């Protein structure tokens, strides 16, 4: 059976033999039952035809040698090869490939593993464009960078969420954040173009023409959507720069996770109820795709291999990373509801949240039949304590409370004058979600600054009984319903007003339809029984609040004591 179905057209691959050649050259091995075909999920997928004998254990269907995957470590190998070739090449070179790669890394200064991969492949894309300008130049014809041609072509043609043509402010924080990310990418691109003009001012190279922003954005999106988190032995997987090979020792059990591009395995599509999973061969660090023998037992003779991109379907993260909404089925998904324009509903609501360390958001736990509000580990109900107001004169209390909170003796010098201290906390109040390093002096209860500890706020305000807290929860539910009813009106009024210019606009439309359905279901449950909206304890998962919610923006204050110089306070952004 051929690896690639003869009728399958893989985006970016003009002839399937090119991909088969890459597979053979890189010693990628497939189970005889695996084929690459078009899928109902959209695009390309991996399929498996069952053997006659049912397997009694999980088994390997795809093996990719470590040298054939792309991560921070393995990409050093071709970079060193290109550097070596550049150092020994005799003849005039318009633009050295190794220098171009290093210039991309130097200018962009990528801080995350994903962005490092993006930067490498942007450089490879630029090299591809330069080759086209010098099609007959021996230097480019025989470049080691040609080994990336096939995968680069796949990345360049992967279906991704396009750059927003219309960048008007939306009614949804998440969409606005996505648009902001896209704008930032455009600004980064323009900066790279300008700096490359300076570096290569003596060369006939116009990076903006050769590598337009649309191509860069495509690479960025494709890399983000195709990365997997692959474990690596931190002690024993080493790179030999002489042989340009990775060596592994199977005696060590300490691993880290590498953000990795795994060609061919990344054809596997997502399903929450997956039938496959990836693994690592500890003897040589090859990346494996395995099938779950129990999961495939009831599947038809031929089926699509699916893996889980994430243990939980976190809706906004799926849109942001993969560009699509996960399908609603019987398992629970997580959707984050953030409250915009909080002051419209609660006087000084956003400031109160900052001083009370409340993120103005809740998780919605959803499947195709149910929708719940997750208030576990969420202090939103505290926002509805009667008598709590914002103290606009908190600066008058700052110095004494700062010393008390940080256990600073009166005779110690903080190296911070009053004005600097006020600016420090005013900056937090203006720019961050939480205010750290001080008592909640921004809060008043019945007009008095008596809330010295947030941990005692229920006791101080007389809400420390189950009955009193239940009242706060009910008020929180009432507020949420009031809020989403107005969101529903906005969604319904905007129907048909979005001009569809590309799939980004289609995504917004689908996302609005998704939110509309969820809101209507929540309102229906509320009208029947408001408390039925609360996530039952039997369904609650502690990891949902820990790993699947937007982290607060905050400054971490670290106190450092020096016996000779006193006490200094260090701010660190988180």
C-alpha positions as CSV (number, residue, x, y, z in Angstrom):
1,X,0.0,0.0,0.0
2,X,1.5,3.4,-1.0
3,X,2.2,5.8,1.9
4,X,0.4,8.6,0.1
5,X,-3.0,7.9,-1.5
6,X,-2.5,8.6,-5.3
7,X,-5.5,10.9,-5.3
8,X,-4.3,13.0,-2.4
9,X,-3.1,16.5,-3.0
10,X,-1.0,17.7,-0.1
11,X,-0.9,21.6,0.0
12,X,2.5,22.8,-0.9
13,X,3.7,19.5,-2.4
14,X,3.6,19.7,-6.2
15,X,4.5,16.1,-6.6
16,X,3.9,13.5,-3.8
17,X,7.2,11.9,-4.8
18,X,9.0,14.9,-3.2
19,X,7.5,14.1,0.2
20,X,8.2,10.4,-0.2
21,X,11.8,11.2,-1.0
22,X,12.0,13.4,2.1
23,X,10.5,10.5,4.2
24,X,13.1,8.1,2.8
25,X,16.1,10.4,3.1
26,X,15.2,11.1,6.8
27,X,14.6,7.4,7.6
28,X,11.0,8.0,8.7
29,X,9.2,4.7,8.9
30,X,5.5,4.0,8.6
31,X,3.5,0.9,9.6
32,X,2.3,-0.8,6.4
33,X,-1.3,0.1,7.3
34,X,-0.8,3.9,7.5
35,X,-1.7,6.2,4.6
36,X,-1.7,10.0,4.2
37,X,-5.0,11.1,2.8
38,X,-7.4,14.0,2.7
39,X,-9.6,14.2,5.7
40,X,-13.1,15.4,6.7
41,X,-11.5,17.5,9.4
42,X,-10.1,19.7,6.6
43,X,-6.7,19.3,5.0
44,X,-4.6,16.2,5.3
45,X,-4.7,13.4,7.9
46,X,-3.2,10.1,8.8
47,X,-5.3,6.9,8.2
48,X,-4.9,3.4,9.3
49,X,-6.2,0.1,7.9
50,X,-6.4,-2.6,10.5
51,X,-4.5,-5.9,10.2
52,X,-6.4,-9.2,10.3
53,X,-5.3,-9.9,13.9
54,X,-6.5,-7.5,16.6
55,X,-3.5,-6.1,18.5
56,X,-3.3,-7.0,22.2
57,X,-1.3,-3.9,23.2
58,X,-0.5,-0.4,22.0
59,X,1.7,-0.4,18.9
60,X,3.9,1.9,16.9
61,X,2.7,3.1,13.5
62,X,5.1,5.9,12.8
63,X,8.8,6.6,13.8
64,X,10.6,9.9,13.2
65,X,14.3,9.9,14.0
66,X,15.3,12.8,16.3
67,X,17.5,14.3,13.6
68,X,14.4,14.7,11.4
69,X,12.4,16.8,13.9
70,X,13.0,20.5,14.5
71,X,13.6,22.1,17.9
72,X,16.1,24.4,19.4
73,X,18.7,21.7,19.6
74,X,18.3,19.9,16.3
75,X,18.3,23.1,14.3
76,X,21.8,23.8,15.5
77,X,23.0,20.9,13.3
78,X,22.0,22.5,9.9
79,X,23.1,25.9,11.1
80,X,26.6,24.6,11.8
81,X,26.6,22.9,8.4
82,X,25.7,26.1,6.7
83,X,28.3,28.0,8.7
84,X,31.0,25.5,7.7
85,X,30.0,25.6,4.1
86,X,30.1,29.4,4.1
87,X,33.6,29.4,5.7
88,X,35.0,27.2,3.0
89,X,33.1,28.4,-0.1
90,X,35.3,30.1,-2.7
91,X,33.7,32.7,-4.8
92,X,31.4,35.7,-4.5
93,X,28.3,35.2,-2.4
94,X,25.5,37.8,-2.6
95,X,24.2,37.0,0.9
96,X,25.6,34.3,3.1
97,X,22.9,32.1,4.4
98,X,24.4,31.5,7.8
99,X,24.8,35.3,8.3
100,X,21.2,35.8,7.3
101,X,19.9,33.3,9.8
102,X,22.0,34.8,12.6
103,X,20.7,38.3,11.6
104,X,17.1,37.1,11.9
105,X,17.9,35.7,15.4
106,X,19.8,38.8,16.4
107,X,17.1,41.2,15.3
108,X,14.0,39.4,16.5
109,X,15.6,38.2,19.7
110,X,13.1,35.4,20.2
111,X,12.3,34.7,23.9
112,X,10.2,31.5,23.6
113,X,10.9,28.1,22.0
114,X,8.0,28.6,19.6
115,X,9.2,32.0,18.5
116,X,12.8,30.6,18.0
117,X,11.3,28.0,15.6
118,X,9.4,30.7,13.8
119,X,12.5,32.8,13.5
120,X,14.5,30.0,11.9
121,X,11.8,29.2,9.4
122,X,11.4,32.9,8.6
123,X,15.1,32.9,7.8
124,X,14.7,29.8,5.6
125,X,11.8,31.4,3.8
126,X,14.0,34.5,3.1
127,X,16.8,32.2,1.9
128,X,14.2,30.5,-0.5
129,X,13.3,34.0,-1.8
130,X,17.0,34.9,-2.3
131,X,17.5,31.7,-4.3
132,X,14.8,32.7,-6.7
133,X,16.7,35.9,-7.3
134,X,19.9,34.0,-8.1
135,X,18.5,30.8,-9.6
136,X,21.7,29.7,-11.3
137,X,24.2,30.6,-8.6
138,X,26.2,27.6,-7.5
139,X,26.2,28.7,-3.9
140,X,22.4,28.5,-3.6
141,X,22.0,25.5,-5.9
142,X,24.1,23.3,-3.6
143,X,23.1,24.8,-0.3
144,X,22.6,22.5,2.8
145,X,19.4,24.5,3.5
146,X,17.6,22.7,0.6
147,X,16.8,20.0,3.2
148,X,14.1,22.3,4.5
149,X,12.4,22.9,1.1
150,X,9.7,20.2,1.5
151,X,8.7,21.1,5.0
152,X,9.0,24.8,4.4
153,X,6.6,24.4,1.4
154,X,4.1,22.5,3.7
155,X,4.3,25.3,6.3
156,X,3.8,27.9,3.6
157,X,0.6,26.3,2.4
158,X,-0.9,25.1,5.7
159,X,-4.4,26.3,6.3
160,X,-4.1,28.9,9.0
161,X,-6.0,31.9,10.4
162,X,-5.2,34.9,8.2
163,X,-4.1,38.4,9.2
164,X,-7.2,40.5,10.1
165,X,-8.0,42.8,7.2
166,X,-10.4,44.8,9.4
167,X,-8.7,45.7,12.6
168,X,-11.5,47.8,14.2
169,X,-12.0,47.2,17.9
170,X,-14.3,44.3,18.7
171,X,-16.7,43.8,21.5
172,X,-14.7,40.8,22.7
173,X,-11.5,41.0,24.8
174,X,-10.1,37.8,23.3
175,X,-10.6,38.9,19.7
176,X,-9.0,42.3,20.5
177,X,-6.1,40.5,22.1
178,X,-5.7,38.4,18.9
179,X,-5.8,41.5,16.7
180,X,-3.2,43.2,19.0
181,X,-0.9,40.2,18.6
182,X,-1.3,40.5,14.8
183,X,-0.5,44.2,14.9
184,X,2.6,43.4,17.0
185,X,3.7,40.9,14.4
186,X,3.3,43.5,11.6
187,X,5.4,46.0,13.6
188,X,8.1,43.3,14.2
189,X,8.2,42.6,10.5
190,X,8.6,46.3,9.6
191,X,11.4,46.6,12.1
192,X,13.2,43.5,10.6
193,X,12.8,45.0,7.1
194,X,14.3,48.3,8.1
195,X,17.2,46.7,9.9
196,X,17.9,44.3,7.0
197,X,18.0,47.3,4.7
198,X,20.8,48.8,6.8
199,X,22.7,45.5,7.0
200,X,22.4,44.7,3.3
201,X,22.5,48.2,1.9
202,X,25.2,47.3,-0.5
203,X,23.3,44.3,-1.9
204,X,20.4,44.4,-4.4
205,X,18.0,42.8,-2.0
206,X,14.6,44.2,-1.0
207,X,13.4,42.0,1.8
208,X,9.9,43.6,1.8
209,X,9.4,42.6,-1.9
210,X,11.1,39.2,-1.6
211,X,9.5,38.3,1.7
212,X,6.1,40.1,2.0
213,X,4.5,40.3,5.4
214,X,1.7,37.9,4.4
215,X,4.4,35.2,3.9
216,X,5.9,35.9,7.3
217,X,2.6,35.8,9.0
218,X,1.8,32.5,7.3
219,X,5.0,30.9,8.6
220,X,4.3,32.3,12.1
221,X,0.8,30.9,12.2
222,X,1.7,27.5,10.7
223,X,4.6,26.9,13.1
224,X,2.5,27.8,16.1
225,X,-0.3,25.5,15.0
226,X,1.9,22.5,14.3
227,X,4.2,22.4,17.3
228,X,4.1,19.5,19.7
229,X,5.6,19.2,23.2
230,X,8.1,16.4,23.0
231,X,10.0,15.1,26.1
232,X,13.8,15.0,26.0
233,X,16.4,13.5,28.3
234,X,18.2,16.5,29.7
235,X,21.3,14.7,30.7
236,X,22.1,12.4,27.9
237,X,20.8,13.7,24.6
238,X,23.8,15.6,23.2
239,X,24.8,17.1,20.0
240,X,28.2,16.1,18.4
241,X,29.1,19.1,16.2
242,X,31.8,17.0,14.5
243,X,29.5,14.2,13.2
244,X,26.4,16.5,13.2
245,X,24.4,13.8,15.0
246,X,22.4,13.6,18.2
247,X,23.4,10.8,20.6
248,X,21.2,9.4,23.4
249,X,22.0,7.3,26.5
250,X,19.0,5.4,27.9
251,X,20.2,5.3,31.5
252,X,18.9,8.7,32.6
253,X,15.3,9.4,33.6
254,X,15.3,13.2,33.8
255,X,13.4,14.9,31.0
256,X,12.4,18.3,29.9
257,X,9.8,19.2,27.3
258,X,10.9,20.7,23.9
259,X,8.5,22.6,21.7
260,X,9.0,20.7,18.5
261,X,8.0,20.5,14.9
262,X,7.5,16.8,13.9
263,X,7.0,16.4,10.1
264,X,4.5,13.7,9.0
265,X,3.4,13.2,12.6
266,X,1.9,16.7,12.5
267,X,-0.5,15.5,9.8
268,X,-2.4,13.8,12.7
269,X,-5.5,15.8,13.5
270,X,-7.0,16.6,16.9
271,X,-9.8,14.8,18.7
272,X,-10.5,15.0,22.4
273,X,-11.4,11.3,22.2
274,X,-8.2,10.4,20.4
275,X,-7.1,6.9,19.3
276,X,-3.4,7.7,19.1
277,X,-0.7,9.4,21.0
278,X,3.0,10.3,20.5
279,X,5.8,8.9,22.6
280,X,9.6,8.9,22.6
281,X,11.9,5.9,22.3
282,X,14.2,6.2,25.3
283,X,17.0,4.3,23.6
284,X,17.6,6.8,20.8
285,X,15.0,9.6,21.3
286,X,13.1,8.9,18.1
287,X,9.6,10.3,18.2
288,X,6.9,7.7,17.8
289,X,3.2,7.7,17.0
290,X,1.3,4.9,18.7
291,X,-2.2,3.6,18.5
292,X,-4.3,2.8,21.6
293,X,-5.3,-0.8,21.0
294,X,-8.4,-0.4,23.2
295,X,-9.5,2.8,21.5
296,X,-9.3,1.3,18.0
297,X,-11.0,-2.0,18.9
298,X,-14.5,-0.6,18.1
299,X,-13.4,1.5,15.1
300,X,-14.1,0.5,11.5
301,X,-11.5,-1.4,9.5
302,X,-10.1,1.9,8.2
303,X,-10.2,5.0,10.3
304,X,-8.4,8.3,10.8
305,X,-5.6,8.5,13.4
306,X,-6.2,11.3,15.9
307,X,-4.2,12.7,18.8
308,X,-5.2,15.1,21.5
309,X,-3.4,18.5,21.1
310,X,-4.4,19.4,24.6
311,X,-5.8,17.4,27.5
312,X,-8.7,19.9,27.7
313,X,-10.5,21.7,24.9
314,X,-9.8,25.3,26.0
315,X,-11.9,27.2,23.4
316,X,-10.0,30.5,23.1
317,X,-6.7,28.8,23.2
318,X,-7.7,26.5,20.3
319,X,-8.8,29.5,18.2
320,X,-5.6,31.4,19.1
321,X,-3.2,28.5,18.4
322,X,-4.9,26.3,15.8
323,X,-7.3,28.7,14.2
324,X,-10.5,26.7,14.7
325,X,-13.3,26.0,17.2
326,X,-13.2,22.5,18.7
327,X,-16.3,20.6,18.0
328,X,-18.9,20.4,20.8
329,X,-19.5,16.8,21.9
330,X,-20.4,15.0,25.1
331,X,-17.1,15.9,26.9
332,X,-16.6,19.2,28.7
333,X,-14.8,22.2,27.1
334,X,-13.6,25.3,28.8
335,X,-14.5,28.8,27.6
336,X,-13.4,31.9,29.4
337,X,-15.9,34.8,29.9
338,X,-14.2,38.1,30.6
339,X,-16.2,41.1,31.8
340,X,-15.5,44.3,29.8
341,X,-16.6,47.7,30.9
342,X,-17.1,46.5,34.5
343,X,-17.7,50.1,35.7
344,X,-20.9,50.1,33.7
345,X,-22.3,47.5,36.2
346,X,-20.4,48.1,39.4
347,X,-19.0,51.5,40.5
348,X,-15.2,51.4,40.4
349,X,-15.5,47.7,39.6
350,X,-12.2,47.3,37.9
351,X,-10.3,49.1,40.7
352,X,-12.1,47.0,43.3
353,X,-11.0,43.9,41.5
354,X,-7.4,45.0,41.5
355,X,-7.3,45.7,45.2
356,X,-9.3,42.5,46.0
357,X,-7.2,40.4,43.7
358,X,-10.1,39.3,41.6
359,X,-9.8,38.6,38.0
360,X,-13.0,39.9,36.3
361,X,-13.7,36.7,34.5
362,X,-15.2,33.2,35.0
363,X,-14.8,29.9,33.3
364,X,-17.8,28.4,31.5
365,X,-17.7,24.6,31.5
366,X,-19.6,23.4,28.4
367,X,-20.6,20.3,26.4
368,X,-23.3,19.7,23.8
369,X,-25.9,19.3,26.5
370,X,-24.9,21.4,29.5
371,X,-23.3,24.7,30.5
372,X,-22.0,25.6,33.9
373,X,-20.3,28.5,35.6
374,X,-17.1,27.4,37.5
375,X,-16.8,29.5,40.7
376,X,-14.4,27.1,42.4
377,X,-11.2,29.0,43.3
378,X,-12.8,32.2,42.0
379,X,-13.4,35.2,44.3
380,X,-15.8,37.0,42.0
381,X,-18.6,36.8,44.6
382,X,-16.6,39.0,47.0
383,X,-17.1,41.8,44.5
384,X,-20.8,41.9,45.6
385,X,-20.3,42.5,49.3
386,X,-22.5,45.4,50.4
387,X,-20.6,48.3,51.8
388,X,-17.3,47.7,49.9
389,X,-16.2,50.8,48.0
390,X,-13.0,52.2,46.5
391,X,-10.8,54.4,48.6
392,X,-9.5,57.1,46.2
393,X,-7.3,58.5,49.0
394,X,-5.3,55.3,49.6
395,X,-2.0,57.2,49.1
396,X,-2.5,58.9,52.5
397,X,-2.2,55.4,54.1
398,X,0.6,54.1,51.9
399,X,3.8,54.6,53.8
400,X,2.7,53.2,57.2
401,X,1.0,50.2,55.6
402,X,3.9,49.5,53.3
403,X,6.2,49.2,56.2
404,X,3.8,47.0,58.2
405,X,3.0,44.7,55.3
406,X,6.7,44.2,54.4
407,X,7.9,44.0,58.1
408,X,10.2,46.9,57.7
409,X,11.4,48.4,61.0
410,X,11.0,52.2,61.4
411,X,14.8,52.8,61.5
412,X,15.5,51.0,58.2
413,X,16.0,52.9,55.0
414,X,13.8,51.6,52.1
415,X,15.8,53.6,49.6
416,X,12.4,54.7,48.3
417,X,11.0,58.2,49.0
418,X,7.3,58.9,49.4
419,X,6.7,60.0,45.8
420,X,8.6,57.0,44.4
421,X,6.5,54.7,46.5
422,X,3.3,56.3,45.4
423,X,4.3,56.1,41.8
424,X,5.1,52.4,42.3
425,X,1.6,51.5,43.4
426,X,-0.2,54.0,41.1
427,X,1.6,52.2,38.3
428,X,0.3,48.9,39.4
429,X,-3.2,50.2,39.8
430,X,-3.1,51.6,36.2
431,X,-1.4,48.8,34.4
432,X,-1.9,45.4,36.2
433,X,-4.7,43.1,37.4
434,X,-3.4,42.7,40.9
435,X,-1.8,45.1,43.3
436,X,1.0,43.5,45.3
437,X,3.2,44.5,48.2
438,X,0.6,46.3,50.3
439,X,-2.5,45.8,52.4
440,X,-5.8,46.4,50.6
441,X,-5.8,50.1,51.5
442,X,-7.7,50.8,48.3
443,X,-10.8,49.3,49.9
444,X,-13.3,50.9,52.3
445,X,-16.0,49.1,54.2
446,X,-18.9,51.3,55.2
447,X,-16.6,54.2,54.5
448,X,-13.7,53.0,56.7
449,X,-10.3,51.5,55.7
450,X,-10.7,48.6,58.0
451,X,-9.9,45.7,55.7
452,X,-6.3,45.0,56.8
453,X,-6.2,41.4,55.4
454,X,-8.0,40.1,52.3
455,X,-8.1,36.7,53.9
456,X,-10.4,38.1,56.6
457,X,-12.7,40.1,54.3
458,X,-15.7,37.8,54.8
459,X,-15.3,37.9,58.6
460,X,-14.8,41.7,58.7
461,X,-17.9,42.3,56.6
462,X,-20.1,39.7,58.3
463,X,-20.3,37.3,55.4
464,X,-18.4,34.4,56.9
465,X,-21.4,32.0,57.1
466,X,-22.5,29.6,54.4
467,X,-25.8,31.4,54.1
468,X,-24.2,34.8,53.7
469,X,-21.7,33.5,51.1
470,X,-24.5,31.8,49.2
471,X,-26.2,35.2,48.9
472,X,-23.0,36.6,47.3
473,X,-22.8,33.7,44.9
474,X,-26.4,34.4,43.8
475,X,-25.6,38.1,43.3
476,X,-22.6,37.0,41.1
477,X,-24.9,34.8,39.0
478,X,-27.4,37.6,38.6
479,X,-24.6,39.9,37.5
480,X,-23.3,37.3,35.0
481,X,-26.7,36.9,33.4
482,X,-27.2,40.6,33.2
483,X,-23.8,40.9,31.5
484,X,-24.4,38.2,29.0
485,X,-27.8,39.4,28.1
486,X,-26.2,42.7,26.9
487,X,-23.5,40.7,25.1
488,X,-26.3,38.8,23.3
489,X,-27.9,42.0,22.2
490,X,-24.5,43.1,20.7
491,X,-24.1,39.8,18.9
492,X,-27.6,39.9,17.4
493,X,-27.3,43.5,16.3
494,X,-23.9,42.8,14.6
495,X,-25.3,39.9,12.5
496,X,-24.6,40.5,8.9
497,X,-22.5,43.6,9.6
498,X,-19.1,41.9,9.4
499,X,-17.6,42.0,6.0
500,X,-16.1,38.7,5.1
501,X,-12.6,39.3,3.7
502,X,-10.8,36.2,4.8
503,X,-11.1,33.3,7.2
504,X,-10.4,35.6,10.2
505,X,-13.8,37.2,9.6
506,X,-15.3,33.8,9.2
507,X,-13.8,32.8,12.5
508,X,-15.3,35.8,14.2
509,X,-18.7,34.9,12.8
510,X,-18.4,31.3,14.0
511,X,-17.2,32.4,17.4
512,X,-20.2,34.8,17.7
513,X,-22.5,32.0,16.8
514,X,-20.9,29.8,19.4
515,X,-21.2,32.5,22.1
516,X,-24.8,33.2,21.1
517,X,-25.7,29.5,21.6
518,X,-24.0,29.3,24.9
519,X,-25.6,32.5,26.2
520,X,-29.1,31.4,25.2
521,X,-28.6,28.1,27.0
522,X,-27.3,29.9,30.1
523,X,-30.3,32.3,30.2
524,X,-32.7,29.3,29.8
525,X,-31.1,27.5,32.7
526,X,-31.2,30.7,34.8
527,X,-34.8,31.2,34.2
528,X,-35.6,27.7,35.3
529,X,-33.2,27.6,38.3
530,X,-30.4,30.1,38.8
531,X,-28.3,27.8,41.0
532,X,-28.4,25.1,38.3
533,X,-25.8,27.1,36.5
534,X,-23.2,26.4,39.2
535,X,-20.7,23.7,38.4
536,X,-21.4,20.7,40.7
537,X,-18.5,19.7,42.9
538,X,-18.7,16.2,41.5
539,X,-17.7,17.6,38.1
540,X,-15.1,20.2,39.2
541,X,-11.5,19.7,38.1
542,X,-8.9,21.6,40.2
543,X,-6.7,21.8,37.1
544,X,-9.2,23.9,35.2
545,X,-8.6,27.0,37.3
546,X,-4.9,26.4,37.6
547,X,-3.9,25.6,34.0
548,X,-6.7,26.8,31.8
549,X,-7.4,30.4,32.7
550,X,-5.7,33.6,31.7
551,X,-3.0,34.4,34.3
552,X,-3.2,37.8,36.0
553,X,-0.8,40.5,35.0
554,X,1.1,41.5,38.2
555,X,4.3,42.8,39.6
556,X,6.0,40.6,42.1
557,X,7.7,42.5,44.9
558,X,10.8,41.0,46.3
559,X,12.2,42.4,49.6
560,X,16.0,42.3,49.9
561,X,17.6,43.1,53.3
562,X,21.2,44.4,53.6
563,X,22.4,45.1,57.2
564,X,24.5,48.1,56.1
565,X,22.2,49.7,53.6
566,X,18.7,48.8,54.9
567,X,15.8,47.4,52.9
568,X,15.2,47.7,49.2
569,X,12.2,46.6,47.2
570,X,12.6,45.0,43.8
571,X,9.8,44.8,41.2
572,X,9.6,42.0,38.8
573,X,6.9,41.6,36.1
574,X,5.0,38.4,35.9
